[in-house]
């Protein structure tokens, strides 16, 4: 903030009105011009462009729906109001009232008869032609990104519409939306390292959730047969183009269903979203034409590895499997030298990159899936699938394990991994086991990444492009205190 400005900025801002009556929007006026032509409207927004032409002034005003031209005519406004308008700057916010018309060149405009300044921009907007191009600045100052890049504003409006459509899709199928705890005494429902928190009033150490799975399953046990939640998950891990430590998920669970029904529901939802958003099931992502028309391809986890490796990986001993993994460039971190990690990394390295079109990888090895029911006809596998599009995991689903005895055994196996140093292993959750002991119906469940889905539907190469405020490493700049808090404005 420039404290040496030649006018009293504080006084100017203090005089701004508390409210302004708005009865029209830029995008709606332009889309429905015949309806608005000749009518007096009241509109408000930010100035994003100014052009002066003698006794005419043209101001481009942007609101949340788009941009429209305001037409200031000296002969209508008079000298005082016209001269004041000439002192506006790009970034200022104004409200204006006037009639909708078209200028001689055919530009839909508003012929202003009254206006009011609503906010003063004390900092200049990025240059008109260069825009806001630095990626890190765009993420850190998303408000500026939205101001100067109309396509970014439209992207996040579309993302909001997408989430609303997901709710509409599930609500119509009889699902109800639930809310589960963000702070949990035990994390669970995924293989991930959690964030730790301390709850002062309880004087206990807890965790931010990595998943809501075990809570939604409690609701299934309680008799809510179809439940879902769109929620924030927190995993203290990667931060790259496809991962964020804080991200948005949806999980849904359906009693008396299995992973086959979840596959069909997954296909139906993606088809529905693509048709509602794009009017077609054919989209472009990462330069590839992707078809979201069901049915999607299905390949078996073990068969896909065996085909690549020329051997039956299930028949290998631990040492043979680990050696095979290492020969394919896989390195085991501390606590990760186990079959589950070896299988997962082999799939990631050898199979996943080739899965461009929507593909369900089905029937995972039992070691990889402690919350999943065994495969009918083959107890070495589980009824689990992951959906991949353009080499990226989109969703993960199970025929849910309903046997509390086996669930406890699987949790105990996970605890062994934890003692060996695996920070992502599932903890033993005896309260969940107790809930299962009251009787859990056959259940199908699915989790899907909202952010990755947005990447695909809106053709964005990085997850940070579809998260409004992505996590970035903190900077200790001149306007920040040493501990990272914003310094006080003086």
Phi and psi in degrees as a GROMACS rama.xvg file:
@    title "Ramachandran Plot"
@    xaxis  label "Phi"
@    yaxis  label "Psi"
@TYPE xy
-88.8583  103.809  UNK-2
-78.1495  -7.36155  UNK-3
-100.383  12.2534  UNK-4
-58.8073  146.736  UNK-5
-77.3651  7.40451  UNK-6
-139.537  164.052  UNK-7
-83.3641  91.8804  UNK-8
-63.1768  -39.996  UNK-9
-60.6405  -40.6888  UNK-10
-68.7196  -39.8174  UNK-11
-61.4557  -47.0451  UNK-12
-67.177  -35.5687  UNK-13
-63.5859  -24.1563  UNK-14
-87.0657  -2.19443  UNK-15
-64.8053  144.566  UNK-16
-67.772  158.256  UNK-17
-81.0069  -22.8567  UNK-18
-153.048  163.797  UNK-19
-151.873  131.124  UNK-20
-74.2719  120.367  UNK-21
-118.969  127.882  UNK-22
-128.401  10.45  UNK-23
-151.118  163.095  UNK-24
-133.255  146.576  UNK-25
-56.5024  -49.5242  UNK-26
-62.4785  -40.0406  UNK-27
-67.8733  -41.7765  UNK-28
-59.6535  -44.2844  UNK-29
-72.4569  -34.3329  UNK-30
-74.8368  -28.457  UNK-31
-124.359  51.2796  UNK-32
-57.0749  -42.7954  UNK-33
-59.0323  -33.623  UNK-34
-71.0417  -37.3037  UNK-35
-94.1502  -15.8734  UNK-36
-53.9408  123.479  UNK-37
83.9597  -5.66381  UNK-38
-91.1478  148.608  UNK-39
-85.4721  127.526  UNK-40
-126.319  161.757  UNK-41
-123.805  124.809  UNK-42
-136.967  155.504  UNK-43
-144.195  151.605  UNK-44
172.742  -162.879  UNK-45
-105.786  138.937  UNK-46
-74.4002  123.846  UNK-47
-118.979  -0.202418  UNK-48
-168.474  142.379  UNK-49
-136.132  133.565  UNK-50
-134.98  127.811  UNK-51
-107.2  136.962  UNK-52
-144.131  81.0527  UNK-53
64.3036  -117.291  UNK-54
-97.2312  23.1383  UNK-55
-124.818  144.984  UNK-56
-133.833  129.892  UNK-57
-114.834  123.623  UNK-58
-122.042  127.397  UNK-59
-87.313  120.995  UNK-60
-112.375  128.656  UNK-61
-112.85  132.188  UNK-62
-122.23  -167.662  UNK-63
-69.3312  -12.3411  UNK-64
-104.73  -10.7316  UNK-65
152.936  -156.482  UNK-66
-130.668  143.927  UNK-67
-143.762  153.871  UNK-68
-89.3779  130.784  UNK-69
-98.352  134.992  UNK-70
-111.491  111.149  UNK-71
-104.411  118.175  UNK-72
-114.343  120.938  UNK-73
-54.1328  -39.712  UNK-74
-68.1925  -20.4778  UNK-75
-95.095  -41.7951  UNK-76
-83.9653  -29.968  UNK-77
87.5792  167.687  UNK-78
-63.4363  -45.9121  UNK-79
-64.4449  -50.989  UNK-80
-67.2745  -36.3735  UNK-81
-67.6671  -43.4304  UNK-82
-64.6178  -38.707  UNK-83
-62.9856  -40.0224  UNK-84
-63.5853  -32.3095  UNK-85
-66.9483  -15.8609  UNK-86
-94.6827  2.44159  UNK-87
-66.9055  153.675  UNK-88
-122.228  156.361  UNK-89
-58.4628  132.539  UNK-90
106.693  -27.8285  UNK-91
-62.2939  152.886  UNK-92
-113.884  135.088  UNK-93
-136.945  159.963  UNK-94
-115.466  143.346  UNK-95
-142.271  149.291  UNK-96
-126.289  135.636  UNK-97
177.228  178.999  UNK-98
-90.9653  143.233  UNK-99
-82.1974  132.5  UNK-100
-157.178  178.102  UNK-101
-114.108  134.763  UNK-102
-71.9976  170.517  UNK-103
-54.9234  -38.3422  UNK-104
-73.8525  -4.84246  UNK-105
96.7114  12.8199  UNK-106
-81.6096  122.695  UNK-107
-65.2854  126.015  UNK-108
-143.432  171.689  UNK-109
-119.714  121.077  UNK-110
-82.7491  101.773  UNK-111
-73.3267  131.77  UNK-112
-113.518  -23.8968  UNK-113
-144.454  150.775  UNK-114
-153.62  164.396  UNK-115
-148.735  132.974  UNK-116
-74.9391  134.122  UNK-117
-113.232  -23.6438  UNK-118
-159.557  148.083  UNK-119
-110.045  125.305  UNK-120
-82.6699  113.691  UNK-121
-86.7647  -13.5151  UNK-122
-119.2  143.545  UNK-123
-73.8355  147.234  UNK-124
-71.4943  158.409  UNK-125
-55.2352  152.936  UNK-126
-53.7692  142.82  UNK-127
-56.0744  -47.7421  UNK-128
-85.8978  -32.988  UNK-129
-79.9726  -29.1995  UNK-130
64.9404  -158.018  UNK-131
-111.851  95.7589  UNK-132
-105.687  -23.8025  UNK-133
-67.0403  120.881  UNK-134
-61.569  -45.3023  UNK-135
-63.6533  -40.0148  UNK-136
-64.5244  -39.7365  UNK-137
-59.7402  -41.5807  UNK-138
-72.4382  -41.6297  UNK-139
-71.3858  -34.1805  UNK-140
-120.237  62.972  UNK-141
-60.2516  -28.8286  UNK-142
-60.6029  -39.0324  UNK-143
-69.3034  -38.9299  UNK-144
-57.4529  -42.675  UNK-145
-70.6974  -36.2978  UNK-146
-64.1975  -47.6864  UNK-147
-96.2756  -16.4461  UNK-148
-115.864  97.292  UNK-149
-58.4911  -34.3547  UNK-150
-66.084  -30.2398  UNK-151
-70.817  -41.7438  UNK-152
-58.5596  -45.7952  UNK-153
-65.2898  -35.3326  UNK-154
-59.5313  -46.7518  UNK-155
-76.8276  -24.6923  UNK-156
-66.634  -42.6015  UNK-157
-64.7197  -37.9933  UNK-158
-61.697  -42.1284  UNK-159
-61.6189  -40.8471  UNK-160
-62.9369  -40.9284  UNK-161
-58.912  -45.8383  UNK-162
-63.8366  -40.1568  UNK-163
-62.2939  -37.4783  UNK-164
-67.1486  -36.2755  UNK-165
-60.4791  -46.5509  UNK-166
-60.2912  -44.7965  UNK-167
-61.0109  -42.8705  UNK-168
-59.4128  -49.7573  UNK-169
-72.6994  -37.7443  UNK-170
-60.0159  -40.8956  UNK-171
-66.0162  -23.2239  UNK-172
-93.2044  10.0389  UNK-173
90.483  8.13229  UNK-174
-78.942  150.07  UNK-175
-115.888  146.564  UNK-176
-87.7514  132.43  UNK-177
-118.892  166.42  UNK-178
-125.408  131.977  UNK-179
-122.705  164.257  UNK-180
-65.9084  140.157  UNK-181
-82.7367  -40.5498  UNK-182
-95.2511  122.048  UNK-183
-128.097  142.547  UNK-184
-67.0519  -28.7125  UNK-185
-134.598  132.365  UNK-186
-82.101  153.752  UNK-187
-177.927  171.573  UNK-188
99.3357  -3.08406  UNK-189
-163.913  162.058  UNK-190
-92.2389  100.577  UNK-191
-161.259  152.863  UNK-192
-85.9604  128.305  UNK-193
-89.0525  166.745  UNK-194
-90.054  138.118  UNK-195
-97.5808  143.096  UNK-196
-134.811  159.841  UNK-197
-118.462  127.359  UNK-198
-97.5856  108.171  UNK-199
-61.1245  -45.7027  UNK-200
-65.244  -27.8669  UNK-201
-99.3778  -10.857  UNK-202
51.3691  51.5385  UNK-203
-140.795  153.684  UNK-204
-92.3652  127.083  UNK-205
-128.123  -166.38  UNK-206
-136.547  149.304  UNK-207
-77.4356  141.603  UNK-208
-64.5516  141.252  UNK-209
-98.2235  -16.1487  UNK-210
-164.698  159.799  UNK-211
-105.38  10.6416  UNK-212
-55.0162  -49.8393  UNK-213
-69.5787  -24.4518  UNK-214
-79.0796  -41.3775  UNK-215
-66.0694  -33.6932  UNK-216
-65.46  -33.9781  UNK-217
-59.694  -36.5452  UNK-218
-69.9336  -36.1619  UNK-219
-61.0722  -45.1043  UNK-220
-60.4517  -37.1508  UNK-221
-72.9182  -8.71708  UNK-222
109.147  5.18646  UNK-223
-89.033  102.675  UNK-224
-75.1874  -23.6757  UNK-225
-137.576  110.569  UNK-226
-133.331  152.142  UNK-227
-149.062  162.814  UNK-228
-149.885  132.653  UNK-229
-98.5865  120.628  UNK-230
-149.71  164.325  UNK-231
-88.3563  131.061  UNK-232
-114.387  153.871  UNK-233
-132.698  114.113  UNK-234
-127.96  122.93  UNK-235
-82.0673  66.3162  UNK-236
-137.867  -126.095  UNK-237
-71.8241  155.466  UNK-238
-142.767  85.7668  UNK-239
-141.182  -158.338  UNK-240
-69.5783  -21.2065  UNK-241
-120.535  1.00221  UNK-242
-129.729  143.679  UNK-243
-138.698  139.416  UNK-244
-64.0143  -28.4072  UNK-245
-118.695  123.088  UNK-246
-149.772  171.182  UNK-247
-109.378  133.524  UNK-248
-126.474  160.22  UNK-249
-125.099  136.705  UNK-250
-128.157  139.372  UNK-251
-134.942  151.372  UNK-252
-135.869  138.655  UNK-253
-133.107  121.214  UNK-254
-68.2031  148.784  UNK-255
65.173  28.4829  UNK-256
-128.183  165.607  UNK-257
-132.526  -171.288  UNK-258
-69.7121  -21.5516  UNK-259
-65.9167  -42.1719  UNK-260
-67.198  -33.8725  UNK-261
-66.1156  -36.1799  UNK-262
-61.4354  -46.4469  UNK-263
-63.7457  -41.1101  UNK-264
-65.6669  -39.3878  UNK-265
-61.5601  -45.9835  UNK-266
-61.0765  -46.7823  UNK-267
-61.3687  -41.0116  UNK-268
-65.1581  -46.3087  UNK-269
-65.3815  -37.7605  UNK-270
-61.9473  -47.0717  UNK-271
-58.9151  -47.4163  UNK-272
-63.7962  -45.0376  UNK-273
-63.8002  -41.8515  UNK-274
-69.1891  -38.2443  UNK-275
-69.2861  -37.7035  UNK-276
-85.2612  -42.0201  UNK-277
-112.514  -12.0569  UNK-278
78.0075  9.31692  UNK-279
-157.88  162.868  UNK-280
-95.7612  -0.520254  UNK-281
-98.272  120.012  UNK-282
-130.56  169.042  UNK-283
-113.616  130.834  UNK-284
-143.458  129.065  UNK-285
52.7417  37.1393  UNK-286
80.6497  1.2733  UNK-287
-109.872  141.829  UNK-288
-80.9673  119.932  UNK-289
-111.185  131.705  UNK-290
-103.043  121.11  UNK-291
-100.015  23.1793  UNK-292
-85.1244  123.696  UNK-293
-68.4791  159.064  UNK-294
-83.9811  149.916  UNK-295
-81.5785  159.24  UNK-296
-65.514  153.776  UNK-297
-132.221  129.606  UNK-298
-131.915  151.213  UNK-299
-88.9713  136.015  UNK-300
-50.2772  -58.837  UNK-301
-67.8936  -41.2515  UNK-302
-60.1665  -39.012  UNK-303
-65.8257  -36.423  UNK-304
-72.2685  -43.9751  UNK-305
-59.2681  -38.432  UNK-306
-65.3212  -38.4366  UNK-307
-73.9324  -35.7047  UNK-308
-99.6016  -16.2896  UNK-309
71.078  26.5303  UNK-310
-153.045  162.373  UNK-311
-88.6437  102.11  UNK-312
-67.9069  -26.9062  UNK-313
-66.2211  -28.6669  UNK-314
-83.6383  -7.8318  UNK-315
-75.447  147.034  UNK-316
-71.4755  169.702  UNK-317
-56.6088  -50.4842  UNK-318
-62.6837  -38.2091  UNK-319
-66.3035  -41.166  UNK-320
-65.9678  -43.0523  UNK-321
-65.5555  -39.4845  UNK-322
-65.4401  -39.1701  UNK-323
-64.4387  -41.7871  UNK-324
-62.5753  -45.372  UNK-325
-65.5817  -32.1018  UNK-326
-69.4939  -15.4866  UNK-327
-104.006  22.9181  UNK-328
84.8282  9.60329  UNK-329
-90.5305  131.1  UNK-330
-114.342  136.886  UNK-331
-95.2855  120.291  UNK-332
-73.1021  169.315  UNK-333
-56.1718  129.782  UNK-334
81.9165  -3.20366  UNK-335
-104.986  6.19179  UNK-336
-81.2504  76.2644  UNK-337
-144.873  167.134  UNK-338
-64.3682  -39.2329  UNK-339
-58.4278  -46.9402  UNK-340
-67.9691  -38.6755  UNK-341
-62.7753  -46.4356  UNK-342
-60.149  -47.9268  UNK-343
-61.6948  -43.3106  UNK-344
-70.4899  -35.7252  UNK-345
-63.3046  -41.4646  UNK-346
-63.0455  -43.8365  UNK-347
-61.6883  -40.1241  UNK-348
-82.1313  -41.1825  UNK-349
-97.223  -30.3085  UNK-350
-112.676  -46.9473  UNK-351
-52.4014  -44.1393  UNK-352
-60.9315  -24.0208  UNK-353
-87.8519  -4.19917  UNK-354
-89.3275  76.6247  UNK-355
-80.6092  -53.2657  UNK-356
-74.3967  154.759  UNK-357
-53.6401  123.551  UNK-358
-139.327  128.082  UNK-359
-89.2563  121.108  UNK-360
-93.5026  119.572  UNK-361
-118.339  161.003  UNK-362
63.5337  73.0165  UNK-363
-77.8247  152.796  UNK-364
-59.306  145.589  UNK-365
-60.7984  -30.0342  UNK-366
-63.8836  -22.9649  UNK-367
-88.3743  -7.71543  UNK-368
-139.64  76.0343  UNK-369
-70.9499  -11.8612  UNK-370
-107.942  12.0695  UNK-371
-113.124  146.978  UNK-372
-74.7452  143.989  UNK-373
-60.4722  151.89  UNK-374
-69.1463  130.397  UNK-375
-61.1896  119.914  UNK-376
94.7264  -9.5587  UNK-377
-154.189  97.3393  UNK-378
-70.8246  -7.97085  UNK-379
-81.3596  -9.42647  UNK-380
-119.471  169.065  UNK-381
-127.778  158.611  UNK-382
-86.8323  79.3194  UNK-383
-133.535  147.063  UNK-384
-137.856  155.493  UNK-385
-125.695  138.121  UNK-386
-97.2759  129.42  UNK-387
-117.44  139.095  UNK-388
-136.123  128.95  UNK-389
53.3101  39.5905  UNK-390
74.7243  10.0054  UNK-391
-120.148  132.612  UNK-392
-68.1823  130.363  UNK-393
-109.688  -41.8517  UNK-394
-145.35  163.263  UNK-395
-143.619  129.411  UNK-396
-145.592  155.854  UNK-397
-135.636  156.699  UNK-398
-81.3897  111.934  UNK-399
-71.1866  138.399  UNK-400
-64.6519  128.925  UNK-401
-118.673  0.449149  UNK-402
-94.1438  111.391  UNK-403
-65.1885  -28.3652  UNK-404
-66.9834  -47.6289  UNK-405
-67.3997  -37.4749  UNK-406
-60.6484  -41.5512  UNK-407
-65.1395  -42.3295  UNK-408
-59.3969  -42.8673  UNK-409
-65.4252  -39.4588  UNK-410
-63.3757  -40.228  UNK-411
-64.97  -36.7339  UNK-412
-64.095  -38.0391  UNK-413
-65.472  -36.3708  UNK-414
-63.5052  -34.2536  UNK-415
-62.4286  -41.9694  UNK-416
-61.3161  -40.5302  UNK-417
-62.8218  -41.8963  UNK-418
-66.036  -26.3049  UNK-419
-84.3366  -0.895208  UNK-420
109.986  4.52305  UNK-421
-79.973  106.411  UNK-422
-74.4275  -10.7146  UNK-423
-99.1778  -0.73695  UNK-424
-67.4788  149.281  UNK-425
-72.6368  137.272  UNK-426
-82.1157  162.868  UNK-427
-77.2155  117.283  UNK-428
-111.162  91.4505  UNK-429
-70.1322  -26.9622  UNK-430
-67.0338  -36.5751  UNK-431
-69.2341  -40.0669  UNK-432
-59.2911  -43.5914  UNK-433
-59.3134  -42.6952  UNK-434
-61.0107  -42.0698  UNK-435
-63.1446  -30.5296  UNK-436
-68.5228  -14.1352  UNK-437
-82.5782  -5.18698  UNK-438
105.484  111.627  UNK-439
-111.916  126.426  UNK-440
-70.8653  161.776  UNK-441
-52.4614  133.833  UNK-442
-143.64  141.568  UNK-443
-110.452  139.07  UNK-444
-138.252  151.691  UNK-445
-145.608  139.531  UNK-446
-120.954  138.155  UNK-447
-138.472  138.088  UNK-448
-79.3824  117.103  UNK-449
-66.6086  -39.7464  UNK-450
-66.3766  -45.3552  UNK-451
-65.7757  -36.8412  UNK-452
-61.5109  -40.8435  UNK-453
-64.6977  -38.5412  UNK-454
-54.7002  -46.3153  UNK-455
-71.6341  -46.7536  UNK-456
-68.4601  -26.2509  UNK-457
-114.259  11.7808  UNK-458
55.2485  56.4439  UNK-459
-115.931  130.153  UNK-460
-78.5721  -15.0537  UNK-461
-129.148  141.379  UNK-462
-63.1741  -26.6029  UNK-463
-68.7317  -21.405  UNK-464
-71.2338  -22.2284  UNK-465
-111.529  5.2396  UNK-466
-106.459  125.841  UNK-467
-57.1339  -48.1901  UNK-468
-126.364  78.0281  UNK-469
-68.1289  153.038  UNK-470
-69.9385  127.284  UNK-471
-129.942  149.894  UNK-472
-62.8186  132.793  UNK-473
-66.5287  141.642  UNK-474
-108.735  140.662  UNK-475
-101.192  83.126  UNK-476
-100.887  -177.66  UNK-477
-63.4469  -25.6094  UNK-478
-96.5905  16.2872  UNK-479
-126.958  145.341  UNK-480
-72.2178  166.352  UNK-481
-61.0654  -31.0697  UNK-482
-86.5575  5.38702  UNK-483
96.7587  -9.03574  UNK-484
-76.6975  148.177  UNK-485
-63.6329  133.796  UNK-486
-69.8999  151.154  UNK-487
-66.4856  141.309  UNK-488
-80.2371  128.751  UNK-489
